Amino acid sequence: MDYTLTDHARKRCVRRGIKESWIREMKLEFDPTADAAYFEISSTPVERTEEIEPGINADYDTEGHLISIEVLSVSKRKLSEHLE
C-alpha cells in the first residue's frame, strides 16, 4: 500500500520549513505480508544504512542527510507513551 500526504499534513510540513520539492517526493509504504513500513523522504540514492534500534533502519545520502526509514515488525511494536 502506498500513501500520500493529506493537504493538512503538507501545509504543516511547509510551515516547518520543509522544502516543497521534498514534500512531493515523500511516500509511505506498508506491506502487511512483511509487516514492514517504509517512509521515504527523498529518492536520493542511499550511501549507507544504519540500524538505529532493533528493527528500525535509517538510510542516509552521501552528505549524511536522512532519506528514508524502514520499520520491521510493525504490528509487534508498542506505541510510545506520548502517542497512547
C-alpha positions as CSV (number, residue, x, y, z in Angstrom):
1,M,0.0,0.0,0.0
2,D,1.2,3.5,-0.8
3,Y,0.1,6.6,1.0
4,T,0.4,10.3,0.1
5,L,0.3,13.2,2.4
6,T,-3.0,14.9,3.0
7,D,-3.3,18.7,2.3
8,H,-3.3,19.3,6.0
9,A,0.0,17.3,6.5
10,R,1.5,19.0,3.5
11,K,0.7,22.5,4.9
12,R,2.2,21.5,8.3
13,C,5.4,20.4,6.6
14,V,5.6,23.8,4.7
15,R,5.1,25.7,7.9
16,R,8.0,23.8,9.5
17,G,10.3,24.8,6.6
18,I,10.4,21.5,4.7
19,K,11.1,22.2,1.0
20,E,8.1,21.7,-1.3
21,S,10.2,19.5,-3.6
22,W,10.9,17.1,-0.7
23,I,7.2,17.0,0.2
24,R,6.3,15.9,-3.4
25,E,8.9,13.1,-3.1
26,M,7.8,11.8,0.3
27,K,5.9,8.5,0.4
28,L,4.9,5.9,3.0
29,E,4.6,2.2,2.1
30,F,3.2,-0.5,4.3
31,D,3.5,-4.2,3.4
32,P,1.1,-6.2,5.6
33,T,2.6,-9.5,4.5
34,A,6.1,-8.4,5.5
35,D,4.7,-6.4,8.5
36,A,7.0,-3.6,7.5
37,A,6.6,0.1,6.9
38,Y,8.9,2.3,4.7
39,F,8.9,6.1,4.9
40,E,10.9,7.7,2.0
41,I,11.7,11.3,2.4
42,S,13.8,11.6,-0.8
43,S,14.5,9.4,-3.8
44,T,18.2,10.3,-3.5
45,P,20.5,7.3,-3.8
46,V,21.4,5.6,-0.5
47,E,25.0,5.8,0.6
48,R,24.7,4.0,3.9
49,T,22.2,2.3,6.1
50,E,22.3,2.2,9.9
51,E,20.2,0.2,12.3
52,I,19.1,3.0,14.8
53,E,17.4,0.4,17.0
54,P,16.5,-3.2,16.6
55,G,14.2,-3.5,13.5
56,I,14.4,0.2,12.6
57,N,16.8,1.1,9.8
58,A,17.7,4.6,8.5
59,D,19.1,5.3,5.1
60,Y,21.4,8.3,4.5
61,D,22.7,10.0,1.4
62,T,26.3,11.0,0.6
63,E,26.0,14.2,2.6
64,G,24.7,12.4,5.7
65,H,21.1,13.5,5.3
66,L,18.4,11.1,6.4
67,I,16.4,10.0,3.3
68,S,14.3,7.0,4.5
69,I,13.3,4.9,7.5
70,E,12.3,1.3,7.5
71,V,10.4,-0.2,10.4
72,L,10.1,-4.0,10.7
73,S,7.6,-6.0,12.8
74,V,5.2,-3.0,12.9
75,S,2.3,-4.9,14.5
76,K,4.5,-6.1,17.3
77,R,5.7,-2.7,18.4
78,K,4.4,-0.9,21.4
79,L,3.2,2.7,21.0
80,S,5.3,5.4,22.7
81,E,3.7,6.6,25.9
82,H,3.1,10.1,24.5
83,L,1.2,8.6,21.5
84,E,-1.2,6.4,23.5
